[in-house]
Amino acid sequence: MSFYSDQKKFFFAVDCVLFSYNDCGLNILLSKRMYEPFKDKWSLVGGFVNENESAEEAAKQVLKSFTANDNIYMEQLYAFTDIGRETTQRTISLTYFALIKIQEYKQPVEKEDCAKWFPIDKLPELIAEHAKILEFAKERIKYRAAKQPLLFELLPDKFTILQLHTLYEKVFNIQFDRRNIDRKLKQSNILVKLPEKDKAGSRRGAFYFKLNEKELNNFNEFGNIVPLKYHLSM
Amino acid sequence: MSFYSDQKKFFFAVDCVLFSYNDCGLNILLSKRMYEPFKDKWSLVGGFVNENESAEEAAKQVLKSFTANDNIYMEQLYAFTDIGRETTQRTISLTYFALIKIQEYKQPVEKEDCAKWFPIDKLPELIAEHAKILEFAKERIKYRAAKQPLLFELLPDKFTILQLHTLYEKVFNIQFDRRNIDRKLKQSNILVKLPEKDKAGSRRGAFYFKLNEKELNNFNEFGNIVPLKYHLSM
């Protein structure tokens, strides 16, 4: 029989893997740890949970403090609870992954010194098990993105087909058959073509598209471009 | 800047939704709470996490204490962290769902008085937010079972096609087109027909099948019997 008085208490923190996407690829936000253990090392953005907030509220607050944005797509990822995952005090870490449309990101001044976006293929060494948390997040995103229109949370509201192609290729780290993608996109009807063009890439330009919110249930049609193993990996 | 000394600590518990399946349908294991708050009310099986164990070890220990079985399929489900989710002391609950082949279940004597299997459609009132946790578990299982051969964790090692049909129908609460299922099963090659028959159901009997571990990657072929909405629900 367990009574509260017999039980131990634990520190409880949130750690967030915040992804963004630009023409160079995927990035994640890291912050430099200002206290021991791991002082001056890079870590995922995170913080302790306070008495007067849920973990979700704490995670939202962390993301807001770094981006001045409180409408960021976020999902609970996994709780890391192993003994000895921090060097001084046992701390439970509840992790989240989050996706931001980089165009909406505004870094507040007071955080500039200690936070930085890093390309996902050029990361510094991360503290404790944060590299493992990142791997979990990457796997979860592939799993979700194979089935749901999740990656559009990383694109601006209007985007070119080339941006969409490249995003999927970066996330899954494979070359897709682009004609197949285009056929699936047409079949699924999840995109609406806009009259405007992006002229930055070529003289002829490329039409912008936006998401067709009413047809998102057809995403599966498009999501099937992703090889089966990503549908099954988690 | 956050230092350990400024931070609050929290109680940390695990709660497990343990499912089993028999000819009458799906069941979950509940235990009668022996202490306040909620004394004598039914709850999911769970317990506090100790200093010397991870949450996963704690959850395994809970399942073992009720079933005398330490090889039960288990997945981390979700952390519930809201303020005020328990009436006296703030407690973080990390939840797991677990699936047991009921044939392997042996209830240890000392737990008999305070734990009981309940049919999932005839549950007593559950404490705190345990009904919500159960709903989460049911949704997660549908999501997983639409894509992966998860539900075989609830079947005995050899089973009839009728048992398999009925299990899927109970979990998804819909009538499947059984001829379609049989065709998909054949295409996917995920089952091996055994020479033995189950003669309990009819004089002619029904052949037993077992899982073809080498062909499990073909599960998707069979899993597509599940309507799209369950592929997209979480």
Interface residues (C-beta under 8 A of the other chain):
Chain A: M1 S2 F3 Y4 Q7 K8 K9 F10 F11 F12 M34 Y35 G47 F48 V49 N50 E51 N52 E53 S54 A55 E56 Q76 Y78 A79 T81 D82 I83 T88 Q89 R90 I92 L94 K147 Q148 N217 F219 N220 L228 K229 H231 L232
Chain B: M1 S2 F3 Y4 Q7 K8 K9 F10 F11 F12 M34 Y35 G47 F48 V49 N50 E51 N52 E53 S54 A55 E56 Q76 Y78 A79 T81 D82 I83 T88 Q89 R90 I92 L94 K147 Q148 N217 F219 N220 L228 H231 L232
